[in-house]
Amino acid sequence: MNRIRRTGMAVAILAIGLLTACDDDSSGPDEDTVTISVRDNNFQPAERTVDRGTTVRWVNEGNTAHNTRANNNAWQSDNLAPGEDFEVTLQTAGTYDYACTLHEGMTGRIIVQ
């Protein structure tokens, strides 16, 4: 009987491990597209690490227009009305600081590995 309990416990631990591995919180690299929410004069998340070749998508979920411009001029979106989005695919490793030029202090960072 002790052997059956140990086997059952091992199966339960394995099942929990598999379920946890399937739970993707989209917080790290290894994704084709990541989304950054734009609202209330901030980017969420404000900093994101991605792999080369990842598409970064900004979605304006706020009530006013916003944009996104890389400090190194790697990209510049048009002004995005509420509900609109902008995408850029980043192929070169490095740190990309960016801002909304419409709202002072509204900044973010993408780190490409």
NORQUI-V220975 format. One record per helix or strand of 2 or more residues. SS is the DSSP state (~ for helix, > for strand). FROM is the first residue (numbers start at 1). TO is the last residue. If there is no record, write none. Layout:
SS,FROM,TO
SS,FROM,TO
//
This chain:
~,2,22
>,33,39
>,42,44
>,47,50
>,54,60
>,69,70
>,85,90
>,94,99
>,107,112
//
